Amino acid sequence: MNHSLVTADRTTHLKIVVVALIAAIVVVGVGVTSHVSNSDSQTAGLEARGPVIKAGKPVAITRRDDAAIR
């Protein structure tokens, strides 16, 4: 058994590549099959509630107490 990748032979590198390829295929497969449904019937009950907040004037924040030069 090889305990270091530096001294590993060709079959050990091949095993690592095969395991990584299988893991990548599993991740992609899970990602493809676990999609979120986006039908209009599910989003019809969602509404934004609450007050509308508008952005104010931009503010410059510095570490010094001096006036900002613009």
CNS distance restraints for C-alpha pairs under 8 A (distance, minus, plus):
assign (resid   2 and name CA) (resid   7 and name CA) 6.96 0.50 0.50
assign (resid   2 and name CA) (resid   8 and name CA) 5.55 0.50 0.50
assign (resid   2 and name CA) (resid   9 and name CA) 7.97 0.50 0.50
assign (resid   2 and name CA) (resid  12 and name CA) 7.63 0.50 0.50
assign (resid   3 and name CA) (resid   7 and name CA) 7.98 0.50 0.50
assign (resid   3 and name CA) (resid   8 and name CA) 7.63 0.50 0.50
assign (resid   4 and name CA) (resid   8 and name CA) 6.15 0.50 0.50
assign (resid   5 and name CA) (resid  13 and name CA) 7.84 0.50 0.50
assign (resid   8 and name CA) (resid  12 and name CA) 5.92 0.50 0.50
assign (resid   8 and name CA) (resid  13 and name CA) 6.91 0.50 0.50
assign (resid   9 and name CA) (resid  13 and name CA) 6.63 0.50 0.50
assign (resid  10 and name CA) (resid  14 and name CA) 6.20 0.50 0.50
assign (resid  11 and name CA) (resid  15 and name CA) 6.11 0.50 0.50
assign (resid  12 and name CA) (resid  16 and name CA) 6.35 0.50 0.50
assign (resid  13 and name CA) (resid  17 and name CA) 6.28 0.50 0.50
assign (resid  14 and name CA) (resid  18 and name CA) 6.14 0.50 0.50
assign (resid  15 and name CA) (resid  19 and name CA) 6.15 0.50 0.50
assign (resid  16 and name CA) (resid  20 and name CA) 6.13 0.50 0.50
assign (resid  17 and name CA) (resid  21 and name CA) 6.08 0.50 0.50
assign (resid  18 and name CA) (resid  22 and name CA) 6.17 0.50 0.50
assign (resid  19 and name CA) (resid  23 and name CA) 6.14 0.50 0.50
assign (resid  20 and name CA) (resid  24 and name CA) 6.13 0.50 0.50
assign (resid  21 and name CA) (resid  25 and name CA) 6.21 0.50 0.50
assign (resid  22 and name CA) (resid  26 and name CA) 6.21 0.50 0.50
assign (resid  23 and name CA) (resid  27 and name CA) 6.24 0.50 0.50
assign (resid  24 and name CA) (resid  28 and name CA) 6.17 0.50 0.50
assign (resid  25 and name CA) (resid  29 and name CA) 5.96 0.50 0.50
assign (resid  26 and name CA) (resid  30 and name CA) 6.12 0.50 0.50
assign (resid  27 and name CA) (resid  31 and name CA) 6.16 0.50 0.50
assign (resid  28 and name CA) (resid  32 and name CA) 6.13 0.50 0.50
assign (resid  29 and name CA) (resid  33 and name CA) 6.18 0.50 0.50
assign (resid  30 and name CA) (resid  34 and name CA) 5.97 0.50 0.50
assign (resid  31 and name CA) (resid  35 and name CA) 7.02 0.50 0.50
assign (resid  38 and name CA) (resid  42 and name CA) 7.25 0.50 0.50
assign (resid  38 and name CA) (resid  43 and name CA) 7.54 0.50 0.50
assign (resid  39 and name CA) (resid  43 and name CA) 6.88 0.50 0.50
assign (resid  40 and name CA) (resid  44 and name CA) 5.98 0.50 0.50
assign (resid  41 and name CA) (resid  45 and name CA) 7.83 0.50 0.50
assign (resid  60 and name CA) (resid  68 and name CA) 7.66 0.50 0.50
assign (resid  62 and name CA) (resid  68 and name CA) 7.89 0.50 0.50
